[in-house]
């Protein structure tokens, strides 16, 4: 996957600990920056004598914003967050991978329940703004923070609530006022919206508690988890060149970016490697089965995965697989990246 260049147009101080980077394509290849609400960018950042990659959610909306925006909250000891908050300025050019991720609603017209803790508001904000602008459903946001000064996008949320009052309900939970949220409290607040698809993002403990509180309410719960990547996807190992004998292979038809290609898929290879070998610009990030950047849907045929820490049982039932971990079972398959 070819790395992209993104120019920093503006750095916005959201809170004392959070910065937003407003980005535009530095090379003019705008189509490759197309994204769905709730997706993320993988950014290359320096670390010691080398480089590491970190994933940051987009808070901008493809329906309302001409430029992309990611928000980064400083984390104690965080290599990427501290470097970005301390060093990145307008005019800098960052190396990124194309937007990716599965934390995105299947319909913009559905009624949704959104739960965010701290900087977990970032992908949730992208979903919220897009559904309000391009959809018809009702949105309820439950947003937990330490105190009023920690609320990211406070002004923007007030403006959205004022202009979409009939469709948007925002409930703030402040630890300084209400104490730490409890499963019982979350469940009580969520109960009036039982049955809605729920999107949850924030610190691990908050997400675990929210998912537990929502159990039994009839909601499909989508949780966004990020892991620090061990490798550097910008320095991925070489892909075998075209024309090299690959042994026994299935045939796969892949739909991506509105185009369809048919390529061989060696039974010993992961799908991602087979696609990259064939010159298909398939998305990826961690290559470890931990981020869902490479997720696609099996439309026809069957595949198995070597590892998976991000797709749940309902994702699997919907046909989602991780291309970096998938191997073919059927002789012929069809997959789609286009949602």
Number of C-alpha atoms within 10 A of each C-alpha: 18 11 16 19 20 24 19 21 18 17 20 15 14 19 15 11 16 21 22 22 24 21 23 21 19 16 10 12 13 11 10 14 19 13 19 22 27 27 26 25 23 24 23 20 19 13 12 7 5 8 14 20 25 22 26 22 29 30 29 29 25 20 16 13 13 11 15 22 27 21 27 23 24 20 12 8 8 11 18 24 22 17 14 20 20 10 9 17 16 14 13 14 18 19 16 22 27 25 23 26 23 25 23 19 18 10 12 20 15 16 19 26 25 24 26 25 23 19 25 25 27 29 29 31 25 26 28 28 22 21 24 20 14 14 16 14 15 21 24 20 23 19 23 25 20 17 15 15 12 18 23 27 16 13 11 11 19 12 12 17 15 12 11 15 12 10 15 20 17 16 13 15 21 19 14 11 10 11 11 14 16 13 16 14 13 19 21 13 14 24 15 10 19 19 18 21 18 25 27 26 27 25 16 14 10 22 22 15 16 29 22 15 20 22 13 12 15 14 19 18 20 22 22 24 18 18 10 15 18 12 15 18 21 20 10 12 8 9 14 14 11 12 8 8 9 15 10 11 18 17 17 24 18 24 18 18 14 8 9 13 13 14 18 19 28 20 20 13 16 20 26 26 21 26 22 18 20 19 14 16 16 22 23 25 31 24 21 18 24 21 26 29 27 24 27 24 21 19 15 15 15 18 19 15 16 12 13 17 12 18 20 14 10 12 14 13 10 12 18 22 27 32 28 28 22 23 24 23 13 16 16 16 20 18 22 20 17 12 11
